[in-house]
Amino acid sequence: MTPPISPPSAPMSAADEAAHEAGSYVRRPAQVSQDSPIPPADPAARRRFVQQRGW
């Protein structure tokens, strides 16, 4: 069972806030490419690749 979350004993210092900002997740826009993916060279992998895309 998870212990209850208690409030911090002291406010965060400037160093704590900087570390929190550096480690926090920041939403970034997706980098979408319209280039066609390169099929693998291995014949079995190429068949799966083509089958998955319905080409």
Secondary structure, DSSP 8 states (H G I E B T S, - for coil): --------SS---HHHHHHHHHHS----------S-----SSHHHHHHHHHHHT-
